[in-house]
Every structure is written in C-alpha cells, then in structure tokens.
Amino acid sequence: MIACISCKGKQHTGETVDEAEVLPEDMVEMRADQIALAHIETGKIEMRSLSNTLKVNGILTVSPKNIASVCMPMGGFVKSLFSATGNAVKKGEALAIIENQEFIDIQQDYLKAKNTFNVVEADYRRHCELYKDDVYSQKAVQEITADYKNQKALVKALEQKLTLIGINPARLDENTISRTVPVLSPISGYIKSVNVNIGKYVAPSDILFEIVNSDKLMLELTLFEKDIDKVAPGQKIRFYVNNETEQHDAVISQTGKVVTADKTYQVYATVSGKCAIILPGMYVNAIIETTENKVTSLPSEAIVSFDDKDYIFVFEKDKKEDGKPFTEYRMVQVQKGITDGNNTEVLLPADFDIIARKVVIKGAYNLLSAKKNAGEMAC
C-alpha cells in the first residue's frame, strides 16, 4: 500500500508540472493590480501627418528693398540734423537740412526758363494760327516750333533737377527761392547709422544715413549641397535666436541657384508676423520641416528598444488564473521612422491589423522591465 500511494503521489506531481503554463519569448503577462500600478494604457495606431526636419544655421536679414542709403545728389553743407542712430522714422520725414549755393542757381534758372517758355509758347501758337491764314511762311513756323520745343525741354529738365534735390517745382516762384533743402527719408524704419554732423560738407556720393525697415525680416540660411532636394518654397521653418526658447516662424520664399566653393548654398525665408526681440544681423538656429506625409504613428513613449531593436507591446488577451484576472501582451518588432514632436512613425509587419489591434501607448517601459525581470512583475 505504501508503494502504491507513493507511486500515485509521484504521478500526481508529474501531472502538475505538465499543466504549468510556459509563456512564449515574445509574451509578458500582468495582473490587474500590476497594470494599474504600471499606468498601462492602450490605444490605436493612428495615421498622422508628420514632418521630417532639417537643422540649419543662418542670420536674420532684410530684403534689399527694405534697406535705404540716403545721399544728397548735389551735395552741400549740413545745416541741421533731426535724427540719431536707432530713431524710428517715417517715409517722407525730414532727416537733415542741406545748404548749397547751387540750389539757388538751379531755382533761378528754372524760373527764368519757365518765364521764357511762356513767351515762346504764346509766340508759337500765334505763328501757327497765322500760318493757317498764309501770313507766315512754312520756314518761319518751323523755326519758332524748334524754339518752342527746345525751351519746353529745358523747363522739363530743370524740373527734374529740382525734384531730384527735393524741391517741388509746382510750389516754386520768385518768392520761395531757398538756399536749403531737406533730406527726406525714402522709407519707414529705423536709422541704422548716421554718417554726418552739423557743418560737414557732403559730396553727392556720400551716404548720409542708412535706414532699415525691420517689419519684414528674412532668414538667410546656409545648407549643404546634399540637402538641396529636401527644401522648396512654401516649406515651414521654426527658428530661435540667442539660445532662447521662444519659437518664431518663417516660410521659405526662395532657394539659392548657386553652390559655393565650400559646397553650401543659401535658402531665404520670410518671417511670419512681427517679433519685437529679433533684429537684422542676429544669428539663428532653424528647423526646416522638409516633408509632411500621413504615416502610421504612435506616441514616442510607446516604442521601446531591446537588444538594439525596436518593439511595441500589443494587447493579446484577458484571462484568469486561480480566479485572478491577468492580461497578456505580445512584443512586436517594428522600425522607427521620422519623429515630429511627441509622435514617431512606425513601420509595422505586413500582416499587422492596425484597425483591430490595441497597442500599449503608456507604460511600455514597465512592460519591458517585466519582460527583463520575469517573475517580479509578471506572474
């Protein structure tokens, strides 16, 4: 009887070993309380528009049409100054007063030519009328016509000279002749530099003021030759200045057409909106969004690395053991693609059902720890 009982006991023990569950290598299971402790959440794989990025450096600049170098076409002495470096100015605002004797001569010549023209014009019209009545010969009419056109051309030329130095011919008469003219700002902006002082003589080629309109800033970015095919007009840019965390936005307006000797080329972008803390000449760190496609994606924290490979955990099934609820999760190998913010593209196996399968989107690293330390968190 003892031998028989002993044999039966061994047989019973063998049956218990045979019934013990052995999990596959790619599976991990957790109790309901462990799932709550590990903050595990599941969700679906989503189709998202993710942007690949390219990090580049550059400077803030302005378009040539928003920079003005102010000169005085006839030169002269600086009589007054109204603006200093850094001052904001509006288009048409007086920056300085220039004095020159030649201004008087041009105004005098213009008024004299205009008065003579009035006499010649009246004579011309009278001759034309008399010519119709056969009073004057054709030759006489031709001579007066030549005088009329010559005088008219002289008046127009002097008008242009007056306009060039800032005098309005329509407002000029013998009572308004002046030896001074104002230097006016051709654009709105702020004064970058003042290169004159009171009493200084300036030549026509001297630059008196430099004015910059910073309302419409541009980025001048330097890219390597290998990245030519990654950028195009219309792409968005995020950039930062002075190592600050505040983000500024821009849009590529044009790309360079020439590669320099150091195998780089320029890309230009228009800054969106107004930013008070950025000025021309500042260095920037920029991120170009090179592509934007809808791809299968997950939160970046849902993808874990193990043995130099990338995995996600997929809900397999719920079950009970000894009356306790358990959940099984399967490790599925994937490949990571581009990352945009907190989301990452995942390249899935061909037979993966993205509609039906639930993926662990939070707590994936806790499941990986349970996998590495089998028996601590897992059953």
FIPAZA-249811 format. One line per 4 residues: their letters; for each residue z, x, y of C-alpha. Coordinates in steps of 0.2 Angstrom, whole numbers, plus 5000, padded with zeros to 4 digits. Each point is the difference from the previous one (the first is absolute). Layout:
N
a = Z X Y | ...
END
This chain:
379
miac = 5000 5000 5000 | 5004 5014 5012 | 4983 5008 4997 | 4991 4984 5002
isck = 5009 4996 5017 | 4996 5018 5006 | 4982 4998 4996 | 4999 4984 5009
gkqh = 5009 5007 5015 | 4987 5014 5001 | 4986 4988 4998 | 5007 4990 5014
tget = 5002 5015 5011 | 4982 5005 4997 | 4994 4983 5005 | 5009 5001 5017
vdea = 4991 5017 5003 | 4983 4992 4996 | 5003 4986 5012 | 5005 5011 5015
evlp = 4986 4999 5014 | 4991 5015 5005 | 4992 4999 5017 | 4982 5008 5003
edmv = 4999 5016 5011 | 4993 4990 5014 | 5013 4986 5000 | 5017 4999 5008
emra = 5012 4985 5000 | 5014 4994 5011 | 5014 4987 4999 | 5000 4987 5014
dqia = 5015 5007 5008 | 4992 5018 5000 | 4984 4992 5008 | 5011 4993 5014
lahi = 5009 5016 5003 | 4984 5010 5000 | 4992 4988 5013 | 4985 4997 4990
etgk = 4987 4988 5007 | 4982 4996 4993 | 4985 4995 5009 | 4981 4999 4999
iemr = 4987 5014 5003 | 4991 4996 5016 | 4983 5003 5007 | 5003 5008 5017
slsn = 4990 5008 5014 | 5006 5018 5000 | 4995 5014 5012 | 4997 5018 4995
tlkv = 5006 5012 5014 | 4995 5016 5007 | 5012 5011 5010 | 4993 5009 5015
ngil = 5005 5008 5016 | 4992 4999 5018 | 5003 4997 5018 | 5001 4986 5012
tvsp = 4986 5000 5013 | 4990 4988 5011 | 4981 4996 5001 | 4990 5010 5013
knia = 4997 4984 5010 | 5019 4999 5002 | 5002 5017 5008 | 4995 5004 5018
svcm = 4998 5016 5010 | 5000 4996 5018 | 4990 5011 5012 | 4994 4998 5018
pmgg = 4981 5002 5001 | 4999 5008 5017 | 5017 5009 5000 | 5011 5002 5014
fvks = 5019 5002 5005 | 5014 4990 4992 | 5008 4991 5014 | 5012 4988 4990
lfsa = 5005 4998 4982 | 5007 4983 4993 | 5003 5004 4982 | 5009 5012 4989
tgna = 4998 5005 4981 | 5006 4986 4989 | 4998 4986 5013 | 4991 4985 4994
vkkg = 4984 4995 5010 | 4988 4986 5001 | 4982 5000 5001 | 4994 5002 5018
eala = 5017 5006 5006 | 5000 5014 5013 | 5006 5017 4993 | 4997 5011 5015
iien = 4992 5001 5017 | 4986 5013 5003 | 4995 5006 5017 | 4983 5008 5003
qefi = 4989 5002 5016 | 4984 4997 4989 | 5006 4982 4997 | 4998 4997 5019
diqq = 4982 5007 4999 | 4995 4989 4986 | 5006 4984 5008 | 4992 5005 5016
dylk = 4983 5003 4991 | 5001 4984 4991 | 5003 4989 5016 | 4986 5009 5009
aknt = 4988 4998 4985 | 5005 4982 4999 | 4997 4996 5018 | 4983 5009 4999
fnvv = 4996 4990 4985 | 5003 4984 5009 | 4987 5005 5013 | 4988 5006 4987
eady = 5001 4984 4990 | 4997 4989 5015 | 4985 5011 5005 | 4994 4999 4982
rrhc = 5001 4981 4999 | 4991 4998 5017 | 4986 5012 4995 | 4997 4990 4984
elyk = 4999 4984 5009 | 4987 5007 5013 | 4990 5008 4986 | 4998 4982 4993
ddvy = 4992 4996 5016 | 4989 5015 5000 | 5009 5008 5015 | 5005 5016 4992
sqka = 4990 5011 4988 | 5004 5002 4982 | 5004 5019 5003 | 5013 4995 5014
vqei = 5009 4988 4988 | 5000 5013 4986 | 5009 5013 5012 | 5013 4988 5005
tady = 5003 4994 4982 | 5003 5018 4995 | 5012 5002 5014 | 5009 4984 4995
knqk = 5002 5006 4982 | 5006 5017 5004 | 5013 4994 5012 | 5006 4987 4987
alvk = 5001 5014 4987 | 5011 5010 5012 | 5012 4986 5003 | 5001 4997 4981
aleq = 5004 5018 4997 | 5013 5001 5013 | 5008 4984 4993 | 5002 5008 4983
kltl = 5008 5016 5008 | 5012 4989 5009 | 5004 4991 4984 | 5002 5016 4991
igin = 5014 5006 5011 | 5009 4983 5001 | 4993 4992 5016 | 4993 4983 4999
parl = 4984 4999 5010 | 5002 4981 5003 | 5016 5003 5010 | 4994 5015 5010
dent = 4995 4999 5018 | 5002 5010 5016 | 5018 4995 5001 | 5006 5004 4983
isrt = 4994 5018 4998 | 5014 5010 4991 | 5002 5019 4996 | 5011 4995 4985
vpvl = 4996 4991 4984 | 5012 4995 4986 | 4999 5006 4982 | 5001 4985 4989
spis = 5005 4999 4982 | 4985 4995 4989 | 5011 4993 4986 | 5017 4993 4997
gyik = 5013 5011 4991 | 5012 5014 5003 | 4997 5017 5009 | 5000 5014 4988
svnv = 4998 5014 5013 | 4999 5003 5018 | 4991 5015 5005 | 5001 5000 5019
nigk = 5012 5000 5014 | 5000 4995 5019 | 4989 5012 5010 | 4990 5007 4986
yvap = 4981 5001 5001 | 4992 4993 4985 | 4982 5003 4994 | 4988 4986 4993
sdil = 5003 5008 4982 | 5019 5000 5001 | 5010 4988 4990 | 5013 4992 5011
feiv = 5008 4988 4987 | 4999 4996 4982 | 5004 4983 4995 | 5003 4993 4982
nsdk = 5000 4982 4995 | 5012 4999 4985 | 4998 4981 4997 | 4986 5004 4987
lmle = 5006 5015 4990 | 4990 5007 4985 | 5005 5011 4985 | 4990 5016 4997
ltlf = 5003 5003 4981 | 4995 5016 4990 | 4995 4997 4982 | 4993 5012 4987
ekdi = 4983 4999 4994 | 5004 4993 4983 | 5007 4984 5008 | 4984 4995 5009
dkva = 4996 4986 4988 | 5018 4993 5001 | 4999 4994 5018 | 4989 4988 5010
pgqk = 5001 4990 5016 | 5011 4985 5000 | 5013 5008 4988 | 5019 4998 5006
irfy = 5011 5015 5004 | 5019 5001 5002 | 5006 5015 5010 | 5016 5007 5007
vnne = 5004 5012 5014 | 5014 5013 5002 | 5007 4997 4983 | 5006 4983 5005
teqh = 5001 4985 4988 | 4991 4987 5012 | 4983 4996 4993 | 4985 4998 5011
davi = 4983 4993 4994 | 4982 5005 5003 | 4983 4996 4993 | 4986 5013 4997
sqtg = 4986 4998 5012 | 4989 5014 4995 | 4999 5015 4989 | 4993 5017 5004
kvvt = 4982 5005 4995 | 5003 5019 5000 | 5011 5011 4988 | 5007 5015 5009
adkt = 5001 5018 4993 | 5017 4997 4993 | 4993 4985 4990 | 5009 4987 5010
yqvy = 4993 4985 5010 | 5007 4988 5013 | 5003 4982 4998 | 5004 4989 5016
atvs = 5011 4984 5000 | 5004 4988 5014 | 5019 4996 5002 | 5005 4982 4998
gkca = 5011 4993 5013 | 5010 5009 5013 | 5013 5013 4996 | 5012 5006 5014
iilp = 5006 5016 4991 | 4983 5007 4996 | 4990 5011 5012 | 4983 5010 4999
gmyv = 5002 5017 4992 | 5014 4995 4988 | 4998 5006 4982 | 5001 4986 4987
naii = 5002 4998 4981 | 4988 4986 4994 | 4998 4990 4984 | 4982 4994 4997
ette = 4998 4985 4988 | 4985 5005 4991 | 4997 4985 4988 | 5006 4983 4998
nkvt = 4996 4991 4983 | 5009 4987 4990 | 5008 5008 4984 | 5013 4996 4987
slps = 5016 5006 5008 | 5019 5000 4998 | 5015 5005 5011 | 5001 5019 4998
eaiv = 5018 4999 4993 | 4993 4990 4985 | 4990 5016 4994 | 5011 5013 4991
sfdd = 4995 5018 4994 | 5005 5006 4983 | 4993 5016 4991 | 4988 5002 5014
kdyi = 4992 4983 4998 | 5002 4984 5009 | 5007 4984 4993 | 5004 4982 5004
fvfe = 5012 4989 4990 | 4993 4983 4995 | 5011 4985 4994 | 4997 4998 4981
kdkk = 5012 4986 4994 | 5017 4992 5001 | 5011 5000 4984 | 5017 4998 4993
edgk = 5010 5012 4989 | 5018 4995 4994 | 4999 4985 5012 | 4997 5011 5015
pfte = 4984 4999 5011 | 4989 5016 5001 | 4983 5003 5008 | 4987 5013 4995
yrmv = 4989 5010 5011 | 4985 5010 4995 | 4995 5016 5009 | 4982 5000 5004
qvqk = 4991 5016 5006 | 4990 4998 5016 | 4992 5011 5013 | 5004 5000 5018
gitd = 4987 4998 5014 | 5002 5000 5019 | 5017 4996 5008 | 5001 4990 5016
gnnt = 5017 4997 5007 | 5011 4994 4986 | 4986 4995 4988 | 4990 5010 4988
evll = 4984 4997 4991 | 5002 5000 4980 | 4986 5002 4988 | 5004 4990 4985
padf = 4995 5000 4982 | 4984 4990 4996 | 5008 4987 4990 | 5015 4997 5013
diia = 5001 4981 5005 | 5005 5001 5018 | 5002 4981 5001 | 5011 4997 4985
rkvv = 5011 5016 5000 | 5016 5002 5010 | 5003 5018 5007 | 5017 5007 5005
ikga = 4999 5002 5019 | 5018 5005 5003 | 5012 5010 4989 | 4986 5010 4991
ynll = 5010 5016 5001 | 5015 4992 4992 | 4989 4995 4985 | 4994 5018 4999
sakk = 5018 5006 5000 | 5003 4988 4986 | 4985 5006 4990 | 5006 5019 5003
nage = 5018 4996 4995 | 4997 4988 4986 | 5016 4992 4995 | 5009 5001 5017
mac = 4991 4986 5009 | 4990 4993 4986 | 5008 4991 4985
END
